[in-house]
């Protein structure tokens, strides 16, 4: 039972659930290798110290500028490098974005996330989006954006406008990254995260499962996230959505229990972070989603679409939570938590 010995050694260093920034890949691999009941029990125990285990935050994601991205991310339907049938669009008008945010709030979302398919925004784009942030904030919602790489000054402008979160995923381990993306380096991603932190915004940063990574890659990705100077406030864990025309269109779908294990290890290594069950729920059973909540996931995206890929209907999500005796987090609870 070398894995159990490894976890015991980690506990000797600091009790599980302690906020740490010195995880090793081997320590995290030992967590992954724990017997499933022990791993999930440990994660749920830590989860309860920081969150209401019966509450799930609803967030809604809108593509405000779709397609035509110059990056070559091998999983992405919006890359200009691949023929996926996604048409490039211009940035949505401010009034249209705010109208979508209002509808999202009426449907129970407390966080509104806006994504634009850019390598990096131009300063004039950021100036326009600052007004959008102010308007969405005025509705009483948390705001999040993902616009690609940011300069330090752009991050400061967005913060001054009231942006709560900036999403910039690491996607995978440093070791596997070059097999998936060649147009942007891992260091580029870390630099943008540093700009976001230094501006005083909350970081939303996670990764994707099912893009040809090994178990060690998954552990390495979580190590990178957990060893950032501060843990991401929000950690989205995505399962690859296979898109025809992309290099990963025929990738093998992730086993649901592997996803649950990843959620549990994310909860243990980043105990105070919101762990978001993100892309891929369309292909998950209700039972698998319930296990993810038990393992420490406490946020989901609602709405029929995530950028360009399908998502479960809101009525199904609400019905599942009712069956589980759970409910969505209110806007007031979100504000108190943040």
N, C-alpha and C positions, 0 to 999 in steps of 0.2 A: 504494500500500500504506500508506494513512494509519493503518490499525489497527496494522500492524507498527511504524510510527514511534512510535505512541502507547505501545506496549508497551516499545519501546526507551527512551523517555523515562521510563517508570515504573521500568525497571531502573536507569537513571541515578540516579534518586532513591534507590532501595534495591534490591538484588538480589531477584528474585522468590523467595518463600519466607521473606523477612524478616517478622517480626511487625510489622505497621503498624496505625495507627489514624487514618490521614489519607488514605484512599482517596477518589478522586473518582468520580462516576458515569461520566464519560467514560473514565477509566482502566479501569474494570471493563468497560465496553462494548467497549473495544479488546481485552480478553482474550476476551470472547465471540466476537469476530469473527476470532480467529486461525484458521488452517487447522486442521481437526479433529485431524490427527495431531500437530501441534506443541502444541496445547492439552492433549491427553491425555498426551503425553510429559512436558510440563512439570509437570502435576499429579501424575503418578505419581512423577516424580523427587523432588518435594517430599514426597510421601507417605512415601517410603522413608526419609527422614531422621528421621521421628518415629514410624513404625509398622511393624510386621511386615506386609508386603504380602500374606502368605498367610493372615492371620487376620482373622476377622470376629466381632464381638461379637453374641451373641444376647440380645435383650431381649424381655420379654413385657409386654403392656399389658392391664390389666384395668379395665373400667368399674365402679367401686365405687358410683357413684350415677348412674343413667342418666335422661336426658330431663327435660323441664320447665324447661329453662334459659330465663331471661328475656331473654337476649341475642338479637340478630337476625342473627347471622353467616350470610350468604347461602348458605354451603356446608354448614351443619350440620344433620344429621338430628335433633339433640337440642333444637333451638330450639322453645320453646313458641309461636313465631310461625307455624310451618309445620305442615301436616298431612302427616307422613311415616310414620305408623304406629308410631313409637317411643313406647312407654308410659313414663310417668314412674315411677321407683322411689325408694324410700328408700335411705339409706346402708346398705351391707352391714354385717353384723355383723363384728366384729373377727376372730372365729374362722374365719368363712367366707373372709375375705380372706387370712388366713395359710395356710389350707388350699390356696387357689389358688396362692399363692406357693411353697408346698412342691412342688406338682405341677410348677410352672414350672421350679424348680431341678432336679427329677428328670429333666426333659426337656431339660436343658442350658442354660437361660437363666441368665445371671449378673447381669442387672439386672431388677428388677421395678418396673414403672411403674404407678401407680394414678391413674385419672382420674375426677373428679366433675364433673357438669354443673351447676356453680354460676356465678353472676356473681362471687360472693366468698363464702367460707365464714364461718359464725358462729364466734365464739370457742369455743363448746361443741363444735362439729364438729372444730375444730383440736385441742382437748384430747383428744377421743376418738381422733383419727388419730395423735396422738403415740404412744399405746400401740401402735397398729398398726405404725408405723415401727419401734419398738423390737423388736417380735416378728419382723418380716420381716428386720431386720438380724441378729437372732439366728440366722437360718438361714444366714448367710454370704453374703447377696446385697447388691448395690448397690440402693439405693432411690431412686425418683423419684416425684414427685407432680405433678399438674396440677389445681388446684382453683379456678382463676380468680384474681381480684385478691387480693393479700395486703396486710395492714397490716405495718408494721415489727415490731410485737410478735408477730404471728402467724408471721412469717418466723423470728424468733429462737426461738420455741417449737419449731418444726419442726426447726431446726438443732440445738437442745439435745437433741431426741429422737433425733438421728442421721440425719436425712434427708440424703442425699448430693446429690441433684439436684432442682431445681424447674423444671418445664417451663412456659414462658409464651411462646408464639410471637408474632412480629410479624405473621405471615401474609403481608403484602405490603408494597409501598412506602408511604411516608407519603402520596404523591400519589394513590394508588389506593384507599387504605384506606376512605375515606368512601363509596365505591361499593359496599362489601361489608358494612360494619358501621356502624351509627349509634348503638348503645346504649353504646359504650365508645370512648374516644378513643385515639389513638396514644400521647398523653402518659400516659394511664392505664397502658398496657402498659409503657412505659419506667419509670414509677414503681415498679411491682411488681418489675421486673428490678433496679432499684436497691436495693429492700428486700432482695431475695434475696442480692445481692452483699454488701451491708453486713452481713448476718447471717453471712456466711462460707460459704454454700452454693454449690455449683456450679450454673451456669446452663445450662439446656437451652432453646435458642431457635432457631427456624428459620422456615420459611414454606411456602406452598402455591403450586404452579404450576397454571395452567389455570383461574383464576378471573376471566378477562377482562383480565388485565394485559398490558401491552406488554413488549417486550424491555427498554426503558428502566426500566420498573417493576421487572423482575427484577434489573437492575443496581443500582437504588436500594435495593431490599430488602437485597441483599448488602452494599452500602455501609453501611447502618444497622447490620447485624450486625457487620461487620468494624471499624467505628469506635466500637463500645461501649468503655467504659473498659478492660474486659478482654474478650477474645474469649469467646463462649460455649464452655463445655467440650464441649458436645454440640450439633450443628446438624442437626436433622431436616429433610430436604427431602421434602415430600409432593407427590404428584400428586392433583388433585381426584378424589374418588370421587363421581360424579354420583348424587344421591339424589332420587328422585321426591318432589315436594312442596316442594323447596327452589327458590329463584330461579335457582340455577345447575344445575338438573337437566339442561338441554339444552346445557350448555357443551361446546365442542369439546375432545376429548381431546388431551392434550399429546403432541407428537411425541417419541418415545423419545430421539432424538439431541439434542433441546433439553434434556431432562432430564440427559443425560450431560454436556452443556456446562455446565449449572448446577452439577452436582456438581463438575466440574473447577475451575470458577471459585471455588466455595466452598472447595475444598482449597487453592488458590493464595492466596486472600485471608485464610484462617484456617488456617494450616498445621498448628497443633498441636491443632486441635479434632477430636473424633470426628464424622465426617459420617455421619448415619444415613439410609439409604434407607428411607423410611417408607411412608405410605399410597400405594396405587396399584400395588404390585407384583403384585397379582392380575391386572392387565391387561398385564404386561410379559413379553416373551419371555425365555428364559434368556440369549440372546445380549445383549439389552439390559442385563440385570442384570450380566452379566459385564463389559460396558463400563463400567458404573457403578463396579464394584469397581476396575477399571483406572484410572478417573478419580479415585479417592481415597475412595470410600465404604467404610466399614469397620465398619458396624453395621446390623443389620436387626431388625425386629420379627418374632418367630416366634409361632406359635399360629394357630388357625383364624379368629380375629376380632380386628379393631382397634376397640375400643369397640363400634361397631354395624355396621361394614362388614367384608366378607370379606378374608381374607389367605391366601396360599399355605399348604398343609399343610407341617408341619415335615419330613416325610419327603422332600418335593420339595426343600426348601431344603438338606437334608443331601446329597441326591443331586447337586444342582447343585454344591455345594462340592467333593464328591469328584471330579466330572468336571473341575473346574477345578484340582484339586491343592491346594485350600485346606481350611481347617478352622475350627471355631468356637473362639473364645478361651475359655480356662479361667478359672474364678473366681480362681485364684491370679494369672494374668496380668493380670486386670482390677484386682485390688488393687495389684499392682506399678505398673501404669500410672497409677493415680490417686493 
